[in-house]
């Protein structure tokens, strides 16, 4: 099954849109890969940017509670963008915010 789980940070404030009367959110998150070199033991961090979309009440909730820099875990399915087989979009099926009660 095509299910992916990522934990990362929202890159920009979410902007809720309406598509044919349905709530829609185009969201980009950044996740980090950490790697330690064998020779020096030096640790490096590489950002990976993921384009995601959310629909209906999920989109509304993310737009209401999320903002730039908010940590989020998403459970999503990968699909090709319409008309572009080289571009992948992750459709958010479930999500969870980390530490919403902290500043």
FIPATI-571408 format. One record per atom (N, C-alpha, C): residue number from 1; residue in three letters; atom name; z, x, y. Coordinates in pm, 1 decimal, padded with zeros to 6 digits. Atoms other than C-alpha are relative to their C-alpha. Layout:
N
[NUM; "Ala"; "CA"; [Z; X; Y]]
...
***
This chain:
103
[1; "Unk"; "N"; [00000.0; 00083.9; -00118.0]]
[1; "Unk"; "CA"; [00000.0; 00000.0; 00000.0]]
[1; "Unk"; "C"; [00000.0; 00088.9; 00124.9]]
[2; "Unk"; "N"; [00018.0; -00074.2; -00123.5]]
[2; "Unk"; "CA"; [-00074.0; 00114.9; 00354.8]]
[2; "Unk"; "C"; [00117.2; -00025.7; 00095.3]]
[3; "Unk"; "N"; [-00118.6; 00017.9; -00083.2]]
[3; "Unk"; "CA"; [00274.8; 00135.7; 00509.0]]
[3; "Unk"; "C"; [00046.4; 00136.9; 00049.3]]
[4; "Unk"; "N"; [-00044.6; -00124.8; -00061.6]]
[4; "Unk"; "CA"; [00390.6; 00406.4; 00750.9]]
[4; "Unk"; "C"; [00127.9; -00026.9; 00078.4]]
[5; "Unk"; "N"; [-00122.4; 00010.9; -00078.7]]
[5; "Unk"; "CA"; [00732.6; 00463.4; 00907.9]]
[5; "Unk"; "C"; [00012.5; 00124.2; 00087.1]]
[6; "Unk"; "N"; [-00013.6; -00109.0; -00095.5]]
[6; "Unk"; "CA"; [00780.4; 00673.6; 01220.6]]
[6; "Unk"; "C"; [00119.8; -00025.3; 00089.3]]
[7; "Unk"; "N"; [-00103.7; 00007.4; -00101.9]]
[7; "Unk"; "CA"; [01071.3; 00748.2; 01451.0]]
[7; "Unk"; "C"; [-00042.4; 00091.1; 00113.3]]
[8; "Unk"; "N"; [00044.3; -00077.0; -00114.7]]
[8; "Unk"; "CA"; [00978.8; 00858.8; 01798.6]]
[8; "Unk"; "C"; [00046.1; -00063.3; 00129.5]]
[9; "Unk"; "N"; [-00038.6; 00045.1; -00133.8]]
[9; "Unk"; "CA"; [00996.3; 00783.9; 02169.1]]
[9; "Unk"; "C"; [-00119.0; -00067.2; 00067.9]]
[10; "Unk"; "N"; [00103.7; 00070.4; -00074.3]]
[10; "Unk"; "CA"; [00799.5; 00537.2; 02381.9]]
[10; "Unk"; "C"; [-00042.4; 00088.7; 00116.5]]
[11; "Unk"; "N"; [00049.4; -00093.2; -00102.3]]
[11; "Unk"; "CA"; [00576.9; 00739.8; 02616.5]]
[11; "Unk"; "C"; [-00013.0; -00062.4; 00138.5]]
[12; "Unk"; "N"; [00014.9; 00069.4; -00128.4]]
[12; "Unk"; "CA"; [00527.4; 00478.1; 02893.4]]
[12; "Unk"; "C"; [00070.0; -00135.2; -00007.4]]
[13; "Unk"; "N"; [-00058.9; 00134.0; -00002.3]]
[13; "Unk"; "CA"; [00693.6; 00156.0; 03002.9]]
[13; "Unk"; "C"; [-00098.2; -00100.1; -00060.9]]
[14; "Unk"; "N"; [00089.2; 00097.1; 00063.5]]
[14; "Unk"; "CA"; [00551.9; -00123.4; 02782.7]]
[14; "Unk"; "C"; [-00046.0; -00108.1; 00098.4]]
[15; "Unk"; "N"; [00055.7; 00106.6; -00082.5]]
[15; "Unk"; "CA"; [00323.2; -00375.6; 02953.4]]
[15; "Unk"; "C"; [-00053.9; -00108.0; -00093.3]]
[16; "Unk"; "N"; [00037.8; 00112.0; 00085.9]]
[16; "Unk"; "CA"; [00295.5; -00711.8; 02778.1]]
[16; "Unk"; "C"; [-00127.5; -00065.0; 00053.1]]
[17; "Unk"; "N"; [00125.5; 00065.6; -00034.9]]
[17; "Unk"; "CA"; [-00050.1; -00870.8; 02775.6]]
[17; "Unk"; "C"; [-00013.7; -00127.7; -00083.0]]
[18; "Unk"; "N"; [00031.8; 00120.5; 00076.8]]
[18; "Unk"; "CA"; [-00192.6; -01201.3; 02652.6]]
[18; "Unk"; "C"; [-00145.0; 00011.4; -00045.0]]
[19; "Unk"; "N"; [00134.5; -00001.1; 00056.8]]
[19; "Unk"; "CA"; [-00495.0; -01207.6; 02421.6]]
[19; "Unk"; "C"; [-00020.5; -00133.9; -00068.7]]
[20; "Unk"; "N"; [00024.7; 00135.3; 00052.9]]
[20; "Unk"; "CA"; [-00629.7; -01557.7; 02353.8]]
[20; "Unk"; "C"; [00129.0; -00080.0; -00013.8]]
[21; "Unk"; "N"; [-00125.7; 00074.1; -00000.6]]
[21; "Unk"; "CA"; [-00286.5; -01697.3; 02437.4]]
[21; "Unk"; "C"; [00110.6; 00059.8; -00084.8]]
[22; "Unk"; "N"; [-00099.1; -00064.2; 00087.9]]
[22; "Unk"; "CA"; [-00101.1; -01457.2; 02204.6]]
[22; "Unk"; "C"; [00051.7; 00126.6; 00067.8]]
[23; "Unk"; "N"; [-00060.4; -00120.2; -00057.8]]
[23; "Unk"; "CA"; [00141.3; -01188.2; 02323.8]]
[23; "Unk"; "C"; [-00048.0; 00124.0; -00074.7]]
[24; "Unk"; "N"; [00053.7; -00123.5; 00056.0]]
[24; "Unk"; "CA"; [00004.4; -00837.2; 02270.3]]
[24; "Unk"; "C"; [00055.4; 00118.7; 00077.3]]
[25; "Unk"; "N"; [-00051.8; -00120.5; -00062.6]]
[25; "Unk"; "CA"; [00141.4; -00490.6; 02337.9]]
[25; "Unk"; "C"; [-00071.6; 00121.2; -00057.7]]
[26; "Unk"; "N"; [00062.2; -00127.1; 00035.8]]
[26; "Unk"; "CA"; [-00049.7; -00163.4; 02332.5]]
[26; "Unk"; "C"; [00104.5; 00106.3; 00031.3]]
[27; "Unk"; "N"; [-00114.2; -00089.2; -00014.6]]
[27; "Unk"; "CA"; [00212.8; 00106.8; 02278.9]]
[27; "Unk"; "C"; [-00033.3; 00137.7; -00055.1]]
[28; "Unk"; "N"; [00016.2; -00137.0; 00048.9]]
[28; "Unk"; "CA"; [00205.1; 00484.9; 02245.0]]
[28; "Unk"; "C"; [00138.1; 00059.2; -00018.8]]
[29; "Unk"; "N"; [-00126.5; -00068.1; 00024.5]]
[29; "Unk"; "CA"; [00491.3; 00671.5; 02084.2]]
[29; "Unk"; "C"; [-00030.2; 00145.8; -00035.2]]
[30; "Unk"; "N"; [00012.1; -00140.9; 00035.8]]
[30; "Unk"; "CA"; [00546.8; 01042.7; 02040.1]]
[30; "Unk"; "C"; [00106.9; 00031.0; -00104.9]]
[31; "Unk"; "N"; [-00092.2; -00048.5; 00103.3]]
[31; "Unk"; "CA"; [00701.3; 01186.2; 01724.4]]
[31; "Unk"; "C"; [-00011.1; 00151.8; -00000.4]]
[32; "Unk"; "N"; [-00001.2; -00146.2; -00002.0]]
[32; "Unk"; "CA"; [00793.3; 01550.3; 01681.4]]
[32; "Unk"; "C"; [00008.0; 00055.9; -00140.7]]
[33; "Unk"; "N"; [-00006.8; -00076.8; 00123.7]]
[33; "Unk"; "CA"; [00724.7; 01782.9; 01390.7]]
[33; "Unk"; "C"; [00070.1; 00130.9; 00031.9]]
[34; "Unk"; "N"; [-00073.6; -00125.2; -00019.1]]
[34; "Unk"; "CA"; [00967.1; 02072.7; 01361.2]]
[34; "Unk"; "C"; [-00036.8; 00096.0; -00111.7]]
[35; "Unk"; "N"; [00038.3; -00101.0; 00097.6]]
[35; "Unk"; "CA"; [00871.7; 02394.4; 01188.5]]
[35; "Unk"; "C"; [00071.4; 00130.3; 00033.7]]
[36; "Unk"; "N"; [-00064.9; -00129.8; -00016.9]]
[36; "Unk"; "CA"; [01056.1; 02721.7; 01136.4]]
[36; "Unk"; "C"; [-00090.5; 00105.9; -00063.0]]
[37; "Unk"; "N"; [00085.6; -00106.0; 00052.9]]
[37; "Unk"; "CA"; [00854.2; 03040.3; 01094.5]]
[37; "Unk"; "C"; [00077.4; 00081.7; -00103.3]]
[38; "Unk"; "N"; [-00063.2; -00078.3; 00106.2]]
[38; "Unk"; "CA"; [00922.8; 03242.5; 00783.3]]
[38; "Unk"; "C"; [00042.5; 00137.2; 00048.6]]
[39; "Unk"; "N"; [-00025.2; -00139.1; -00037.8]]
[39; "Unk"; "CA"; [00903.9; 03583.5; 00945.8]]
[39; "Unk"; "C"; [00115.2; 00014.9; 00099.1]]
[40; "Unk"; "N"; [-00102.9; -00016.8; -00102.8]]
[40; "Unk"; "CA"; [01125.5; 03533.1; 01252.7]]
[40; "Unk"; "C"; [00109.8; -00106.5; -00005.2]]
[41; "Unk"; "N"; [-00097.7; 00107.5; 00004.5]]
[41; "Unk"; "CA"; [01306.5; 03210.0; 01173.0]]
[41; "Unk"; "C"; [00000.8; -00084.9; 00126.3]]
[42; "Unk"; "N"; [00009.5; 00073.2; -00126.5]]
[42; "Unk"; "CA"; [01202.0; 03077.4; 01512.6]]
[42; "Unk"; "C"; [-00046.1; -00143.4; -00025.3]]
[43; "Unk"; "N"; [00030.5; 00140.8; 00017.6]]
[43; "Unk"; "CA"; [01189.7; 02700.0; 01537.6]]
[43; "Unk"; "C"; [-00093.7; -00046.7; 00110.9]]
[44; "Unk"; "N"; [00091.5; 00054.3; -00099.7]]
[44; "Unk"; "CA"; [00900.7; 02522.3; 01709.9]]
[44; "Unk"; "C"; [-00010.5; -00151.6; -00016.3]]
[45; "Unk"; "N"; [00011.5; 00146.0; -00000.7]]
[45; "Unk"; "CA"; [00843.1; 02158.7; 01803.0]]
[45; "Unk"; "C"; [-00141.3; -00036.6; 00043.6]]
[46; "Unk"; "N"; [00135.1; 00042.8; -00031.0]]
[46; "Unk"; "CA"; [00498.9; 02000.0; 01795.7]]
[46; "Unk"; "C"; [-00002.6; -00151.8; 00017.4]]
[47; "Unk"; "N"; [00007.4; 00145.0; -00019.5]]
[47; "Unk"; "CA"; [00445.0; 01654.8; 01950.1]]
[47; "Unk"; "C"; [-00125.6; -00058.4; -00065.2]]
[48; "Unk"; "N"; [00112.3; 00075.1; 00055.4]]
[48; "Unk"; "CA"; [00221.3; 01401.3; 01773.9]]
[48; "Unk"; "C"; [00004.2; -00137.9; 00064.3]]
[49; "Unk"; "N"; [00006.9; 00127.7; -00070.3]]
[49; "Unk"; "CA"; [00107.9; 01095.6; 01970.4]]
[49; "Unk"; "C"; [-00066.7; -00104.5; -00088.4]]
[50; "Unk"; "N"; [00049.7; 00108.5; 00084.8]]
[50; "Unk"; "CA"; [00054.4; 00765.3; 01788.0]]
[50; "Unk"; "C"; [-00028.4; -00123.2; 00085.4]]
[51; "Unk"; "N"; [00035.7; 00123.7; -00069.2]]
[51; "Unk"; "CA"; [-00127.4; 00462.1; 01926.5]]
[51; "Unk"; "C"; [00035.9; -00117.3; -00089.5]]
[52; "Unk"; "N"; [-00050.0; 00113.5; 00076.6]]
[52; "Unk"; "CA"; [00039.2; 00140.3; 01813.8]]
[52; "Unk"; "C"; [-00032.3; -00130.0; 00072.9]]
[53; "Unk"; "N"; [00014.2; 00132.8; -00059.3]]
[53; "Unk"; "CA"; [-00003.4; -00231.2; 01870.8]]
[53; "Unk"; "C"; [00102.4; -00092.8; -00063.0]]
[54; "Unk"; "N"; [-00093.8; 00101.0; 00048.4]]
[54; "Unk"; "CA"; [00239.9; -00519.7; 01838.8]]
[54; "Unk"; "C"; [-00048.8; -00136.0; 00049.5]]
[55; "Unk"; "N"; [00045.6; 00135.2; -00031.3]]
[55; "Unk"; "CA"; [00176.0; -00894.5; 01844.2]]
[55; "Unk"; "C"; [00116.8; -00097.1; -00001.5]]
[56; "Unk"; "N"; [-00091.2; 00114.0; 00001.2]]
[56; "Unk"; "CA"; [00364.8; -01220.7; 01903.4]]
[56; "Unk"; "C"; [00139.6; 00037.0; 00050.7]]
[57; "Unk"; "N"; [-00137.9; -00020.2; -00045.5]]
[57; "Unk"; "CA"; [00744.0; -01209.7; 01929.1]]
[57; "Unk"; "C"; [00041.8; 00146.8; -00007.9]]
[58; "Unk"; "N"; [-00029.2; -00143.3; 00006.6]]
[58; "Unk"; "CA"; [00755.0; -00843.8; 01822.5]]
[58; "Unk"; "C"; [-00042.1; 00069.9; 00128.0]]
[59; "Unk"; "N"; [00049.0; -00058.0; -00125.6]]
[59; "Unk"; "CA"; [00545.8; -00749.5; 02125.0]]
[59; "Unk"; "C"; [00090.9; -00038.9; 00115.6]]
[60; "Unk"; "N"; [-00087.0; 00048.7; -00107.5]]
[60; "Unk"; "CA"; [00766.4; -00962.1; 02351.6]]
[60; "Unk"; "C"; [00134.7; 00072.5; -00000.6]]
[61; "Unk"; "N"; [-00130.1; -00066.8; 00011.6]]
[61; "Unk"; "CA"; [01087.2; -00802.8; 02221.7]]
[61; "Unk"; "C"; [-00008.8; 00146.7; 00039.5]]
[62; "Unk"; "N"; [00016.3; -00141.5; -00036.6]]
[62; "Unk"; "CA"; [00958.9; -00446.4; 02252.2]]
[62; "Unk"; "C"; [-00018.4; 00013.3; 00150.8]]
[63; "Unk"; "N"; [00022.1; -00005.0; -00144.7]]
[63; "Unk"; "CA"; [00837.8; -00516.5; 02607.3]]
[63; "Unk"; "C"; [00128.6; -00028.7; 00077.2]]
[64; "Unk"; "N"; [-00124.6; 00037.2; -00067.6]]
[64; "Unk"; "CA"; [01174.2; -00670.1; 02698.7]]
[64; "Unk"; "C"; [00105.4; 00110.4; -00009.8]]
[65; "Unk"; "N"; [-00108.7; -00095.0; 00024.2]]
[65; "Unk"; "CA"; [01401.9; -00402.7; 02548.5]]
[65; "Unk"; "C"; [-00041.0; 00146.9; 00013.6]]
[66; "Unk"; "N"; [00045.2; -00138.7; -00001.2]]
[66; "Unk"; "CA"; [01188.6; -00088.2; 02546.4]]
[66; "Unk"; "C"; [-00042.3; 00045.4; 00138.4]]
[67; "Unk"; "N"; [00049.3; -00062.3; -00122.1]]
[67; "Unk"; "CA"; [01107.7; 00148.2; 02828.5]]
[67; "Unk"; "C"; [-00036.3; 00144.0; -00033.7]]
[68; "Unk"; "N"; [00038.8; -00138.3; 00022.0]]
[68; "Unk"; "CA"; [00972.7; 00498.4; 02868.3]]
[68; "Unk"; "C"; [00120.8; 00082.2; -00045.3]]
[69; "Unk"; "N"; [-00106.8; -00084.6; 00051.6]]
[69; "Unk"; "CA"; [01183.9; 00739.4; 02662.0]]
[69; "Unk"; "C"; [00090.3; -00065.9; -00102.2]]
[70; "Unk"; "N"; [-00082.6; 00069.9; 00097.8]]
[70; "Unk"; "CA"; [01342.2; 00473.0; 02439.2]]
[70; "Unk"; "C"; [-00035.9; 00046.2; -00140.7]]
[71; "Unk"; "N"; [00021.5; -00040.6; 00138.7]]
[71; "Unk"; "CA"; [01387.3; 00589.7; 02080.9]]
[71; "Unk"; "C"; [-00023.7; -00125.3; -00084.1]]
[72; "Unk"; "N"; [00036.6; 00115.4; 00080.6]]
[72; "Unk"; "CA"; [01223.0; 00352.5; 01833.3]]
[72; "Unk"; "C"; [-00045.8; 00046.5; -00137.8]]
[73; "Unk"; "N"; [00051.7; -00020.4; 00134.5]]
[73; "Unk"; "CA"; [01159.7; 00342.0; 01459.6]]
[73; "Unk"; "C"; [-00092.6; -00116.2; -00029.9]]
[74; "Unk"; "N"; [00097.7; 00104.2; 00029.0]]
[74; "Unk"; "CA"; [00847.4; 00152.7; 01357.9]]
[74; "Unk"; "C"; [-00044.4; 00008.7; -00145.2]]
[75; "Unk"; "N"; [00057.6; 00013.6; 00132.6]]
[75; "Unk"; "CA"; [00730.0; 00032.3; 01019.6]]
[75; "Unk"; "C"; [-00133.9; -00068.0; 00023.8]]
[76; "Unk"; "N"; [00129.9; 00052.5; -00039.4]]
[76; "Unk"; "CA"; [00356.7; -00022.3; 01050.5]]
[76; "Unk"; "C"; [-00105.5; 00025.7; -00106.9]]
[77; "Unk"; "N"; [00114.4; -00024.1; 00087.2]]
[77; "Unk"; "CA"; [00021.1; -00032.4; 00877.9]]
[77; "Unk"; "C"; [-00110.8; 00063.2; 00083.6]]
[78; "Unk"; "N"; [00106.6; -00070.4; -00069.6]]
[78; "Unk"; "CA"; [-00265.7; 00196.9; 00972.9]]
[78; "Unk"; "C"; [-00131.5; -00073.4; -00019.3]]
[79; "Unk"; "N"; [00133.2; 00059.9; 00009.5]]
[79; "Unk"; "CA"; [-00610.8; 00061.2; 01050.7]]
[79; "Unk"; "C"; [-00092.4; 00073.0; 00097.0]]
[80; "Unk"; "N"; [00098.2; -00058.3; -00091.1]]
[80; "Unk"; "CA"; [-00929.3; 00186.3; 01210.6]]
[80; "Unk"; "C"; [-00017.9; -00091.3; 00120.2]]
[81; "Unk"; "N"; [00027.7; 00076.6; -00120.9]]
[81; "Unk"; "CA"; [-00996.0; 00078.2; 01566.9]]
[81; "Unk"; "C"; [-00135.1; -00068.7; -00015.3]]
[82; "Unk"; "N"; [00124.7; 00075.6; 00008.3]]
[82; "Unk"; "CA"; [-01270.2; -00180.6; 01606.2]]
[82; "Unk"; "C"; [-00116.3; 00085.3; 00051.0]]
[83; "Unk"; "N"; [00118.8; -00075.0; -00038.9]]
[83; "Unk"; "CA"; [-01603.2; 00000.4; 01610.5]]
[83; "Unk"; "C"; [00014.7; 00150.3; -00000.9]]
[84; "Unk"; "N"; [-00020.4; -00145.2; -00000.3]]
[84; "Unk"; "CA"; [-01453.0; 00349.3; 01567.1]]
[84; "Unk"; "C"; [00076.8; 00041.1; -00125.0]]
[85; "Unk"; "N"; [-00063.1; -00037.8; 00127.0]]
[85; "Unk"; "CA"; [-01385.2; 00475.4; 01215.1]]
[85; "Unk"; "C"; [00081.0; 00128.7; 00008.7]]
[86; "Unk"; "N"; [-00072.5; -00125.4; -00016.6]]
[86; "Unk"; "CA"; [-01242.4; 00802.6; 01351.9]]
[86; "Unk"; "C"; [00130.4; -00016.5; 00076.8]]
[87; "Unk"; "N"; [-00119.7; 00024.9; -00080.3]]
[87; "Unk"; "CA"; [-00962.3; 00640.7; 01554.3]]
[87; "Unk"; "C"; [00091.3; -00096.6; -00073.7]]
[88; "Unk"; "N"; [-00095.5; 00080.9; 00075.6]]
[88; "Unk"; "CA"; [-00649.9; 00502.7; 01385.1]]
[88; "Unk"; "C"; [00101.4; -00063.7; 00094.9]]
[89; "Unk"; "N"; [-00103.6; 00073.2; -00072.8]]
[89; "Unk"; "CA"; [-00419.0; 00238.9; 01531.2]]
[89; "Unk"; "C"; [00103.3; -00045.6; -00102.2]]
[90; "Unk"; "N"; [-00107.4; 00042.8; 00087.9]]
[90; "Unk"; "CA"; [-00081.5; 00158.3; 01379.1]]
[90; "Unk"; "C"; [00051.5; -00135.7; 00047.4]]
[91; "Unk"; "N"; [-00047.8; 00134.5; -00033.5]]
[91; "Unk"; "CA"; [00003.7; -00213.2; 01375.8]]
[91; "Unk"; "C"; [00146.4; -00011.1; -00041.6]]
[92; "Unk"; "N"; [-00144.5; 00004.5; 00023.5]]
[92; "Unk"; "CA"; [00380.4; -00255.9; 01408.4]]
[92; "Unk"; "C"; [00036.2; -00130.0; -00071.5]]
[93; "Unk"; "N"; [-00045.0; 00115.1; 00077.8]]
[93; "Unk"; "CA"; [00522.4; -00487.5; 01141.6]]
[93; "Unk"; "C"; [00149.6; -00024.7; 00019.3]]
[94; "Unk"; "N"; [-00144.5; 00006.5; -00022.1]]
[94; "Unk"; "CA"; [00892.4; -00410.9; 01191.5]]
[94; "Unk"; "C"; [00038.2; 00116.6; 00090.0]]
[95; "Unk"; "N"; [-00044.9; -00107.5; -00088.2]]
[95; "Unk"; "CA"; [01085.6; -00202.0; 01441.9]]
[95; "Unk"; "C"; [00150.2; -00008.1; 00019.0]]
[96; "Unk"; "N"; [-00143.2; -00006.6; -00028.5]]
[96; "Unk"; "CA"; [01435.2; -00091.2; 01534.9]]
[96; "Unk"; "C"; [00019.7; 00099.1; 00113.1]]
[97; "Unk"; "N"; [-00033.0; -00090.0; -00111.6]]
[97; "Unk"; "CA"; [01568.6; 00058.6; 01856.2]]
[97; "Unk"; "C"; [00127.1; 00074.9; -00033.4]]
[98; "Unk"; "N"; [-00120.6; -00080.8; 00017.8]]
[98; "Unk"; "CA"; [01821.9; 00340.0; 01845.9]]
[98; "Unk"; "C"; [00078.9; 00000.3; 00130.7]]
[99; "Unk"; "N"; [-00092.3; -00018.9; -00112.5]]
[99; "Unk"; "CA"; [02121.3; 00336.1; 02080.7]]
[99; "Unk"; "C"; [-00036.6; -00082.8; 00123.0]]
[100; "Unk"; "N"; [00033.2; 00084.0; -00115.7]]
[100; "Unk"; "CA"; [02024.2; 00042.3; 02304.9]]
[100; "Unk"; "C"; [00118.6; -00016.5; 00094.3]]
[101; "Unk"; "N"; [-00118.4; 00021.0; -00085.0]]
[101; "Unk"; "CA"; [02380.9; 00017.7; 02432.5]]
[101; "Unk"; "C"; [00040.9; 00124.4; 00075.1]]
[102; "Unk"; "N"; [-00033.6; -00123.9; -00069.8]]
[102; "Unk"; "CA"; [02382.7; 00377.0; 02561.7]]
[102; "Unk"; "C"; [-00099.7; 00025.6; 00110.9]]
[103; "Unk"; "N"; [00091.2; -00032.9; -00111.6]]
[103; "Unk"; "CA"; [02235.1; 00499.1; 02892.7]]
[103; "Unk"; "C"; [-00076.3; 00126.2; -00028.6]]
***
